[in-house]
Amino acid sequence: MWEKINKYYPAWWELLLLFLLFLSFWYPYVHYAEMPARIPTHFGASGLPDAWSPKNPVNVFLAPVIMAVIYCFTTGLTLWMASVPDPKKIINASRRELERMTPERAELVRQVTIRGLFGIKALLAGMSAYMAYASTLVSLGKMPGLGWFMWVFTVGLIVAALYLTFNTITLIYRK
């Protein structure tokens, strides 16, 4: 199965994302005992905490669990897309557009989609690891907020999503 992914990006890159996902759990876990009774659970646009909740495993680990679910879903989706023999079967376009589409262009749509999803998944994994690190430091009083770096991830995700959307639509409906 992973050999099919290697057509689109090196499968070992998934190990880097799994490491980031691991860090999302590990850093708060290591510092759990040091955290105060109330921890930040929501941050405003400035990166400063604007909601605090009691320290418990749900409040500490909910965001990494959500990221783990997103990782599993997007990885499964990517594996499925890579394994479908006819890439036209995974393209959401009218029958007329699909009939006009060459097999090469359909494969290019699949390639752009799989690589784009990996990029978004990588940004989300990085964001999750950074949020776990920064929110732990905020709860310990070692950092005032998440800082400007969260905006790098946020803008990166928006740009990646728009880029993926634009490229796939352009490839599908190109004359």
C-alpha distance (Angstrom), angle and dihedral (degrees) to the residues before:
residue distance angle dihedral
M1 . . .
W2 3.82 . .
E3 3.80 90.6 .
K4 3.81 87.4 67.9
I5 3.81 89.7 55.8
N6 3.81 89.5 53.4
K7 3.82 87.6 70.0
Y8 3.80 88.6 66.7
Y9 3.81 105.1 30.5
P10 3.81 135.9 -16.8
A11 3.81 106.0 -75.2
W12 3.81 91.0 -142.7
W13 3.81 88.2 70.3
E14 3.80 84.8 77.3
L15 3.82 87.0 68.7
L16 3.81 89.4 61.9
L17 3.80 90.3 53.3
L18 3.80 91.4 46.7
F19 3.80 88.2 52.1
L20 3.82 90.5 53.0
L21 3.79 89.1 48.0
F22 3.80 89.6 50.0
L23 3.82 90.0 51.9
S24 3.82 89.1 52.7
F25 3.80 88.1 64.0
W26 3.79 100.8 30.4
Y27 3.81 101.6 55.2
P28 3.83 96.4 52.6
Y29 3.82 89.9 41.1
V30 3.81 92.8 54.6
H31 3.83 91.3 49.5
Y32 3.81 97.8 37.1
A33 3.82 94.6 105.9
E34 3.83 91.4 50.8
M35 3.81 94.5 51.7
P36 3.80 116.6 105.0
A37 3.81 123.1 -115.3
R38 3.83 90.7 -95.5
I39 3.79 121.4 47.0
P40 3.82 132.9 -175.9
T41 3.80 110.9 -95.7
H42 3.79 101.5 170.4
F43 3.78 133.5 35.1
G44 3.80 128.7 -161.0
A45 3.79 127.2 -133.9
S46 3.81 89.1 -85.7
G47 3.81 89.6 60.1
L48 3.79 92.2 -115.3
P49 3.80 118.5 127.5
D50 3.80 113.5 -101.7
A51 3.82 99.6 173.2
W52 3.79 130.8 42.8
S53 3.80 127.1 -168.1
P54 3.79 137.7 -178.9
K55 3.79 115.1 -76.5
N56 3.78 109.9 -105.6
P57 3.81 134.6 135.5
V58 3.81 93.2 -96.6
N59 3.81 93.9 54.0
V60 3.80 92.1 44.5
F61 3.80 100.6 42.4
L62 3.81 105.5 28.1
A63 3.82 95.0 95.5
P64 3.84 93.8 49.9
V65 3.82 90.2 46.9
I66 3.81 90.3 52.2
M67 3.82 89.2 49.3
A68 3.82 90.3 50.1
V69 3.82 89.7 53.2
I70 3.82 90.9 48.3
Y71 3.81 90.1 48.1
C72 3.82 92.5 51.0
F73 3.81 92.7 46.1
T74 3.81 95.7 47.9
T75 3.80 92.4 43.6
G76 3.80 90.5 50.7
L77 3.80 90.5 47.3
T78 3.80 90.9 49.5
L79 3.81 92.6 48.8
W80 3.79 90.3 49.1
M81 3.82 93.0 48.6
A82 3.80 91.0 48.8
S83 3.81 92.4 50.0
V84 3.82 99.4 49.1
P85 3.83 105.0 106.0
D86 3.82 95.7 -145.7
P87 3.82 112.4 46.3
K88 3.82 90.3 -159.6
K89 3.82 87.5 71.4
I90 3.81 90.9 68.0
I91 3.81 97.9 44.2
N92 3.79 117.5 99.7
A93 3.79 102.5 -142.7
S94 3.78 138.0 116.7
R95 3.78 118.5 -78.6
R96 3.81 88.9 -112.2
E97 3.84 92.3 54.8
L98 3.80 91.6 46.8
E99 3.82 91.8 50.7
R100 3.83 90.8 51.3
M101 3.79 92.2 48.0
T102 3.79 117.2 99.2
P103 3.81 118.2 -134.4
E104 3.81 88.6 -114.8
R105 3.79 92.8 55.3
A106 3.83 91.0 46.0
E107 3.80 88.9 53.0
L108 3.80 89.7 49.0
V109 3.82 89.8 53.4
R110 3.81 88.8 51.9
Q111 3.81 91.4 47.9
V112 3.82 93.5 49.9
T113 3.80 91.2 46.2
I114 3.81 95.5 49.1
R115 3.80 93.2 45.7
G116 3.80 91.4 45.2
L117 3.80 92.1 51.1
F118 3.79 89.8 49.5
G119 3.81 90.4 52.2
I120 3.79 91.7 50.6
K121 3.81 90.8 45.8
A122 3.82 90.2 50.4
L123 3.81 91.9 50.9
L124 3.81 90.7 48.5
A125 3.82 91.8 49.2
G126 3.80 90.6 49.6
M127 3.79 91.1 46.8
S128 3.80 90.9 49.7
A129 3.80 92.7 51.2
Y130 3.80 91.8 46.8
M131 3.81 93.0 47.0
A132 3.81 91.2 50.3
Y133 3.80 90.6 49.5
A134 3.81 96.8 43.6
S135 3.80 97.3 41.5
T136 3.81 89.5 49.9
L137 3.80 89.9 52.6
V138 3.82 90.3 47.1
S139 3.80 90.6 52.2
L140 3.81 89.7 50.2
G141 3.82 91.0 50.4
K142 3.81 93.3 -116.0
M143 3.81 95.3 114.5
P144 3.82 129.6 32.9
G145 3.81 95.4 -142.9
L146 3.77 145.5 -26.2
G147 3.79 92.1 -71.5
W148 3.78 132.0 -146.0
F149 3.81 93.3 -58.0
M150 3.81 90.8 80.7
W151 3.79 87.5 64.9
V152 3.81 89.7 57.4
F153 3.80 89.3 59.2
T154 3.80 93.2 42.3
V155 3.80 94.5 50.8
G156 3.81 89.9 41.8
L157 3.80 91.1 55.0
I158 3.80 93.0 48.3
V159 3.81 92.2 48.0
A160 3.82 92.2 46.1
A161 3.81 92.3 49.5
L162 3.81 92.8 47.7
Y163 3.81 91.6 45.5
L164 3.81 91.7 50.7
T165 3.80 92.3 46.5
F166 3.80 94.1 47.4
N167 3.81 94.1 46.3
T168 3.79 96.1 47.6
I169 3.80 93.7 46.2
T170 3.80 90.9 46.7
L171 3.81 91.8 49.7
I172 3.80 94.3 46.0
Y173 3.80 97.1 48.0
R174 3.80 99.1 34.6
K175 3.82 112.9 128.7
